[in-house]
Amino acid sequence: MQLRPASDDERDQIARIWHSSASLPDVGPPVMPSYDQLRARVDEELAGGWVVTVAVDQGEIVGFIAMKPDDRNLAELFVSPRQLGNGVGKRLLDHAKTVMRDGFTLFTTSRNARARHFYEREGLVVERQGLHPRSGHSVTHFRWTQGQGPETA
């Protein structure tokens, strides 16, 4: 598996992974946006400053991470449902830790126990509970700073 910057012609694949993964039970918002809505949002967010890295395995995009490094924000991290548990998410998160060495924040749907456990296992700390800025559902905010987490134990 390799990580590399996303290209403009991969926006459809990024939206597909986002939609299929966020559509899993307890992952996305209570009312899941359509693929077309997420595809439009990919364009909107890239124009607004997202830096997207894709994970590629045997020529296929199997995950992506969207960051706003200047804001120290990990906006999205999604892995193809059939690749869950194969280390793709960890590789992408480790990439974010390299790009944003001074730390970053992110949030995930509060009912997404798998993601919350993953972030905590990888050394992120819960900051607070809140509401999603678009849909209003419950989210858990995390923070990571260099020197925290299992790699320092």
Secondary structure, DSSP 8 states (H G I E B T S, - for coil): -EEEE--GGGHHHHHHHHHHHHTSTTTS-SS---HHHHHHHHHHHHHTT-EEEEEEETTEEEEEEEEEGGGTEEEEEEE-GGGTTSSHHHHHHHHHHHHTTT-EEEEEETT-HHHHHHHHHTT-EEEEEEE-TTT--EEEEEEE-TT-SGGG-
